[in-house]
């Protein structure tokens, strides 16, 4: 508790230059006598802090003093500030930490980027889910999940949550599934319910946790060659890598990309309507036509 207060005292002096003992005692919620004892402790530890009596006096650090940061280059300090600032994306309250680090490094934490991972209109829901999973990971809490798979069926699982991963516009929870006795990825949006079981786990999976890219995708890939009308240019640039797009003279776009060959790709391509033409592979266009006929028949009944 005392060490934490000493750091707070040092951060306040770095940030504000000098302060009176009564002001410090009020902020740190200790007596003025305790503040002076803390000043003596910092001084004995080699921190150049001193107290001046009289009007305009107070407790100060010698001019030019900075927090010992010799182990960190200027670029590394900026990287640390950015890393902490990026935590705002998950609605973490990092402002006090940013102020302390900015004071310690004697540089402002410029708010030059803002990231929001929550879905439109789902900010509170996503934040609560993220907080629950983060707490479970850090507290090594066993979680009970109700999960919806790609088949549409929901399953009940117990897992050891290990890591939150953001990839390709989606959050994933990586954990050890006690049902499968193996590591699994769970897409956050498909977690219907998640709750701690009250149990904790002690296993240290360490280097056994597979990297995300090392896991084989649960589907085969197919190379697509598409022509998309200029009316959907916004979708072309939103959803495909620029290197895979070739604008055509009349305004349409040739797009080449690798996609998972499952039922999802049919419904995805169908969303482009009549503004899409499948050039390759042959047969996929026929599958789209059959899908359209199935939908039409469904709505005619």
C-alpha positions as MATLAB code, in Angstrom:
seq = 'XXXXXXXXXXXXXXXXXXXXXXXXXXXXXXXXXXXXXXXXXXXXXXXXXXXXXXXXXXXXXXXXXXXXXXXXXXXXXXXXXXXXXXXXXXXXXXXXXXXXXXXXXXXXXXXXXXXXXXXXXXXXXXXXXXXXXXXXXXXXXXXXXXXXXXXXXXXXXXXXXXXXXXXXXXXXXXXXXXXXXXXXXXXXXXXXXXXXXXXXXXXXXXXXXXXXXXXXXXXXXXXXXXXXXXXXXXXXXXXXXXXXXXXXXXXXXXXXXXXXXXXXXXXXXXXXXXXXXXXXXXXXXXXXXXXXXXXXXXXXX';
ca = [
       0.000    0.000    0.000;
       2.831    2.394    0.929;
       4.789    1.612   -2.245;
       1.702    2.313   -4.338;
       1.262    5.647   -2.572;
       4.913    6.549   -3.157;
       4.511    5.920   -6.869;
       1.332    8.002   -6.934;
       3.161   10.809   -5.151;
       5.999   10.656   -7.661;
       3.605   10.616  -10.628;
       1.720   13.635   -9.269;
       4.938   15.630   -8.896;
       6.115   14.630  -12.381;
       2.789   15.670  -13.884;
       2.220   18.920  -11.987;
       5.713   20.179  -11.174;
       5.097   20.947   -7.527;
       2.254   20.643   -5.031;
       1.586   21.602   -1.461;
       1.593   18.967    1.266;
      -2.096   19.635    2.122;
      -3.078   19.131   -1.549;
      -1.141   15.874   -1.709;
      -2.617   14.671    1.577;
      -6.123   15.350    0.306;
      -5.568   13.517   -3.009;
      -3.752   10.554   -1.442;
      -6.091   10.512    1.588;
      -3.352   10.515    4.217;
      -2.177   13.065    6.776;
       0.251   15.895    6.003;
       2.733   14.245    8.390;
       2.559   11.054    6.282;
       3.251   13.082    3.127;
       6.441   14.493    4.641;
       7.504   11.002    5.745;
       6.917    9.795    2.167;
       9.026   12.668    0.845;
      11.866   11.581    3.163;
      11.493    7.989    1.945;
      11.725    9.052   -1.707;
      14.726   11.250   -0.943;
      16.559    8.390    0.779;
      15.815    6.242   -2.286;
      17.683    8.734   -4.468;
      14.745   10.693   -5.863;
      15.652   14.442   -5.892;
      12.535   15.656   -4.104;
      12.528   18.610   -1.743;
      10.111   20.761    0.253;
      10.187   24.589    0.244;
       8.490   26.640    2.940;
       6.650   29.927    2.543;
       4.450   31.454   -0.116;
       4.754   29.689   -3.457;
       6.543   26.805   -1.815;
       5.560   23.190   -1.662;
       6.977   19.842   -2.575;
       8.853   19.596   -5.879;
      11.293   17.548   -7.889;
      14.579   19.048   -9.026;
      14.190   20.603  -12.504;
      15.043   18.202  -15.294;
      14.353   15.073  -13.262;
      12.616   12.324  -15.181;
      11.524    8.843  -14.218;
      14.288    6.285  -14.753;
      13.542    5.180  -18.288;
      17.008    4.369  -19.600;
      15.932    0.822  -20.463;
      13.315    2.136  -22.892;
      14.071    3.964  -26.113;
      11.878    6.828  -27.271;
      10.228    4.519  -29.814;
       9.586    1.879  -27.124;
       7.968    4.489  -24.888;
       5.658    5.486  -27.741;
       4.839    1.845  -28.389;
       3.910    1.348  -24.731;
       1.696    4.423  -24.749;
      -0.004    3.254  -27.940;
      -0.484   -0.283  -26.585;
      -2.198    1.052  -23.475;
      -4.230    3.551  -25.506;
      -5.442    0.772  -27.826;
      -7.001   -0.952  -24.788;
      -9.723    1.696  -25.014;
     -11.068   -0.361  -27.916;
     -12.437   -2.825  -25.387;
     -13.787   -0.059  -23.124;
     -11.060   -0.485  -20.530;
     -10.528    2.521  -18.236;
      -6.904    3.281  -19.034;
      -6.921    7.071  -18.656;
      -5.278    7.039  -15.168;
      -2.549    4.706  -16.438;
      -2.004    6.829  -19.552;
      -1.608    9.944  -17.406;
       0.923    8.213  -15.167;
       2.932    6.861  -18.093;
       2.799   10.196  -19.907;
       4.097   11.919  -16.786;
       6.781    9.292  -16.219;
       8.039    9.577  -19.810;
       7.397   13.342  -19.858;
       5.440   13.179  -23.089;
       1.718   13.473  -23.813;
      -0.206   10.346  -24.786;
      -1.510   11.611  -28.128;
      -4.924   10.227  -28.972;
      -4.052    9.660  -32.637;
      -6.059    6.477  -33.161;
      -9.444    5.253  -32.011;
     -10.635    1.686  -32.458;
     -14.052    0.329  -31.544;
     -14.536   -3.430  -31.888;
     -18.168   -3.408  -30.813;
     -20.949   -3.897  -33.332;
     -23.297   -1.059  -34.251;
     -25.976   -0.834  -31.566;
     -24.394   -3.650  -29.529;
     -21.752   -1.723  -27.593;
     -22.966   -2.546  -24.091;
     -23.639   -6.203  -24.921;
     -20.215   -6.711  -26.507;
     -18.430   -4.895  -23.680;
     -20.137   -7.044  -21.031;
     -19.267  -10.232  -22.946;
     -15.659   -9.139  -23.379;
     -15.351   -8.262  -19.681;
     -16.771  -11.639  -18.633;
     -14.337  -13.549  -20.856;
     -11.373  -11.402  -19.854;
     -12.124  -11.966  -16.165;
     -12.446  -15.710  -16.751;
      -9.112  -15.880  -18.581;
      -7.189  -13.874  -15.988;
      -8.900  -15.678  -13.102;
      -8.467  -19.121  -14.728;
     -12.182  -19.776  -14.332;
     -13.849  -22.751  -15.999;
     -16.607  -21.514  -18.304;
     -19.858  -23.167  -19.326;
     -20.733  -22.279  -22.911;
     -23.826  -22.672  -25.018;
     -22.387  -22.532  -28.523;
     -23.985  -22.486  -31.964;
     -21.954  -24.339  -34.587;
     -21.954  -23.860  -38.339;
     -24.597  -26.587  -38.655;
     -27.028  -24.449  -36.640;
     -27.088  -26.896  -33.717;
     -26.261  -25.617  -30.220;
     -24.043  -27.585  -27.863;
     -23.187  -27.346  -24.185;
     -19.483  -27.244  -23.382;
     -17.115  -26.597  -20.517;
     -13.837  -24.963  -21.419;
     -10.664  -23.545  -19.951;
     -10.566  -20.047  -21.546;
      -7.046  -19.107  -22.609;
      -6.959  -16.255  -25.094;
      -9.076  -13.652  -26.915;
      -8.169  -13.251  -30.588;
      -9.319  -10.665  -33.111;
      -8.955  -11.850  -36.726;
     -10.692  -11.041  -39.991;
     -13.277   -8.683  -38.448;
     -14.290  -11.146  -35.732;
     -13.446  -11.932  -32.105;
     -12.638  -15.519  -31.157;
     -12.196  -17.211  -27.804;
      -9.444  -19.817  -27.790;
      -9.673  -22.415  -25.064;
      -9.238  -26.019  -24.083;
     -12.561  -27.809  -24.582;
     -13.204  -30.451  -21.921;
     -15.746  -32.118  -24.209;
     -13.333  -32.559  -27.137;
     -10.204  -32.856  -24.962;
      -8.469  -30.494  -27.344;
      -7.961  -26.823  -28.118;
     -10.833  -25.115  -29.902;
     -11.721  -21.705  -31.323;
     -15.130  -20.266  -30.519;
     -16.444  -17.378  -32.574;
     -17.639  -14.751  -30.111;
     -20.837  -13.985  -32.004;
     -21.897  -17.640  -31.811;
     -21.529  -17.902  -28.049;
     -25.184  -17.914  -27.034;
     -24.450  -17.930  -23.307;
     -21.310  -17.981  -21.194;
     -21.057  -18.223  -17.420;
     -18.427  -19.236  -14.848;
     -19.030  -22.666  -13.320;
     -17.464  -21.672   -9.995;
     -14.476  -23.948  -10.632;
     -10.952  -22.905  -11.539;
      -8.253  -24.722  -13.489;
      -4.562  -25.055  -12.695;
      -3.248  -26.482  -15.975;
      -0.455  -24.455  -17.555;
      -0.895  -24.989  -21.288;
       2.003  -22.687  -22.116;
       3.602  -23.490  -25.458;
       1.004  -26.185  -26.157;
      -1.521  -23.550  -27.239;
      -1.527  -23.728  -31.054;
      -1.022  -20.479  -32.978;
      -4.128  -19.434  -34.843;
      -2.621  -19.815  -38.304;
      -1.345  -23.296  -37.443;
      -4.871  -24.638  -37.174;
      -6.172  -26.105  -40.419;
      -9.460  -24.470  -41.443;
     -12.443  -26.819  -41.131;
     -13.210  -26.476  -44.847;
     -11.569  -26.677  -48.272;
     -10.755  -23.517  -50.185;
     -11.767  -22.685  -53.760;
     -10.368  -20.009  -56.049;
     -13.075  -17.669  -57.357;
     -12.978  -15.346  -60.322;
     -15.859  -12.875  -60.282;
     -17.106   -9.913  -62.265;
     -18.942   -7.371  -60.108;
     -20.871   -4.392  -61.487;
     -19.696   -0.839  -60.789;
     -22.887   -0.192  -58.794;
     -21.336   -2.302  -56.007;
     -17.905   -0.662  -56.081;
     -18.257    0.176  -52.373;
     -18.631   -3.516  -51.516;
     -15.730   -4.507  -53.743;
     -13.356   -2.170  -51.899;
     -14.883   -2.968  -48.502;
     -14.685   -6.732  -48.787;
     -11.731   -7.632  -51.022;
      -8.027   -6.933  -50.899;
      -6.954   -4.203  -53.319;
      -4.392   -6.519  -54.950;
      -7.228   -8.883  -55.946;
      -9.262   -6.194  -57.751;
      -8.855   -5.260  -61.419;
     -11.044   -2.371  -62.633;
     -12.412   -2.881  -66.140;
     -12.787   -0.106  -68.766;
     -16.597   -0.097  -68.605;
     -16.545    0.350  -64.821;
     -17.065   -3.192  -63.546;
     -14.462   -5.112  -61.510;
     -12.702   -8.431  -61.931;
     -12.093   -9.956  -58.511;
     -10.043  -13.056  -57.690;
     -10.067  -14.497  -54.194;
      -9.889  -17.757  -52.256;
     -13.037  -18.643  -50.332;
     -14.149  -21.540  -48.130;
     -16.160  -23.953  -50.240;
     -19.207  -24.507  -48.057;
     -22.835  -23.406  -47.961;
     -21.805  -19.987  -46.648;
     -20.095  -18.947  -49.886;
     -23.312  -19.539  -51.859;
     -25.372  -17.260  -49.622;
     -22.566  -14.677  -49.578;
     -22.298  -14.496  -53.348;
     -26.086  -14.461  -53.636;
     -26.110  -11.222  -51.625;
     -24.593   -9.475  -54.682;
     -27.744  -10.285  -56.659;
     -27.700   -9.680  -60.393;
     -24.631   -7.428  -60.056;
     -22.341  -10.452  -59.877;
     -21.194  -12.910  -62.546;
     -19.244  -16.040  -61.590;
     -16.499  -16.677  -64.143;
     -14.711  -19.465  -62.261;
     -15.144  -22.172  -61.149;
     -17.617  -23.521  -63.611;
     -20.686  -24.934  -61.963;
     -20.768  -22.412  -59.129;
     -23.028  -20.151  -61.198;
     -25.463  -23.041  -61.597;
     -25.413  -23.582  -57.836;
     -26.332  -19.913  -57.377;
     -29.208  -20.276  -59.851;
     -30.549  -23.323  -57.988;
     -30.253  -21.412  -54.694;
     -32.246  -18.523  -56.189;
     -34.942  -20.900  -57.433;
     -35.172  -22.476  -53.992;
     -35.687  -19.074  -52.375;
     -38.253  -18.070  -54.986;
     -40.192  -21.300  -54.463;
     -40.136  -20.787  -50.722;
     -41.659  -17.307  -51.000;
     -44.273  -18.364  -53.567;
     -45.799  -20.924  -51.163;
];
